[in-house]
Amino acid sequence: MSRGAIGYIILIVMFPVAVLGMVTVSNEYRAMSVDAIDCDGPISVLIFAIPALVVYGIAGAIFFSRFRERRSRVLSLICGLICLGLIRNIGKAMDEYRENSSEAACGSGL
């Protein structure tokens, strides 16, 4: 198996992780239309989004460096779109965390 084939296999294996990183919500209560505070923080998003962002970011940079090949152009665009979706969801999770961190209900309470 060549290095290129291993790289494609890694991208295929990481795709479900990337999808989970893009669709996971940081506040499960708001996702169920309940106006409540979720004090878990952004970890439910970050646990999937950060590894996928690293893998697809590195792969996108590698494909972009070989931009003259048509296949590399397409794959760099796909990796870039996946990274944008992951960054968007990470930003939303961090906004939710900042919004909830000021609430007394999410404090240590000791």
Helices and strands as residue ranges (DSSP letters): H 3-23, H 28-31, H 43-65, H 70-101, G 104-106
